[in-house]
Amino acid sequence: MPAWFEPLRRDHRSQQWAQRAKDERTRQCVEALSLLQRYIDRDLDASELEEFERHLDSCRGCEAETKLYLDIKRSLADRRGFLDNAASSRLRQFAMGLRDRE
């Protein structure tokens, strides 16, 4: 193999490694986000909670999405009593849809 080819081969291997790492990260994110609604509802057992929080520590995207949903929950709790029954029902259906998404 010519010497000039080696850097290209190394670059290709690093691209393959990066893709595998991205695929693994995506798989971990899907698994973590499947627990999101239960996390927000404080319905995870100790091992699930530890796994979920460990993922959040290493994944800024999932951390941001979790923070967004927690902020929405807090905002809705602050406005409790201000929502009419129809709006409350739609929000509950939306939340259940998120839970069933996986």
C-alpha positions, 0 to 999 in steps of 0.5 A: 500500500502506498504511503500516501494512502495511510492517512486516508485509511486512518481518516476513514477508520476514525469516521467509522468509529465516530459513526459507531459512537453516534449510533450508540449515543442515539441508542442511549438517548432513545432509551433515556428519553423513553424514561423521561415522562416517568422521570418527570412524574418521579416514577422511576425505581432507583436503578432507572433513576441512576441510569437516567441521571448518568445519561443526562450527565453525559448528554447535553441534548437529553439534559436540555430536553429534560429541563424543557419538560420540567420547566413546562411542568413547573409552569403549568403547576404555577398556573394551576386553576387557570386552565380550563378543563378542555385545555387540561384534558388536551395537555394530559392527552399530549403527555400520555402520547409522549409516554406511549411514543416508544 
